[in-house]
Amino acid sequence: MAAFLTASGYICESALDFHSALQKIEVYEYDCIILDLMLPGGSGLELLKHLKQNNKTDGVIIISAKDSLHDKIEGLQMGADDYLTKPFHLSELSVRVASIIRRKQFNGKSVITLGDIVIDTVAQTVQIKGTMLELTQKEYQLLLFFVINKNRVISKSAIAEHLWGDDMDMASNFDFIYAHIKNLRKKITVAGGEDPIKSLYGVGYKLQSS
């Protein structure tokens, strides 16, 4: 699942047991959590309960080999967003992940317009005044992250965590973030758009939108 979703453009982290999963959800926030009910060391439903008790807004898809109506109802009543019974096609999982992210972040819309920028989250394309931008996967994810957090100040560490997950701990500095933002700005302006990303020295960045 992680390999398939990574190839689809998502940043994925894996937890192989209950306790490592608990540590991750206490430290990080995720767009979507794919939660197995049967985990070494504990139950997936206990993790879901922990999320809701701590008012976490991460999307949750429960997966389970048990074709049990009771488990499905209990998970959904506890606040899960969706439920899949094994076996299932990975393409179906990807569609459901995308649907949850759209519903939680973009009110269910698949096409987002911000000034001159038009983003199709299904096709993962970006247009400026009818011109298609050729963005790398990281540049696309970076732009989407800015749009999600428009008019908010975003620190470099938050950007690094979003784009690289746990691998951000291996970075000695944030020069790579500056390079990605510089390239994204250049592609937007070359296509005739107005650069909406503002640098706040010593603080981070903000995408300004009226």
Secondary structure as UniProt FT lines:
FT   HELIX           2..7
FT   TURN            8..9
FT   HELIX           18..27
FT   STRAND          32..36
FT   STRAND          38..39
FT   TURN            40..41
FT   STRAND          42..43
FT   HELIX           44..53
FT   TURN            54..55
FT   STRAND          59..64
FT   HELIX           69..77
FT   TURN            78..79
FT   STRAND          82..85
FT   HELIX           90..105
FT   TURN            107..108
FT   STRAND          111..114
FT   TURN            115..116
FT   STRAND          117..120
FT   TURN            121..124
FT   STRAND          125..128
FT   TURN            129..130
FT   STRAND          131..132
FT   HELIX           137..148
FT   TURN            149..151
FT   HELIX           156..164
FT   HELIX           165..170
FT   HELIX           175..190
FT   TURN            191..192
FT   STRAND          197..200
FT   TURN            201..203
FT   STRAND          204..207
//
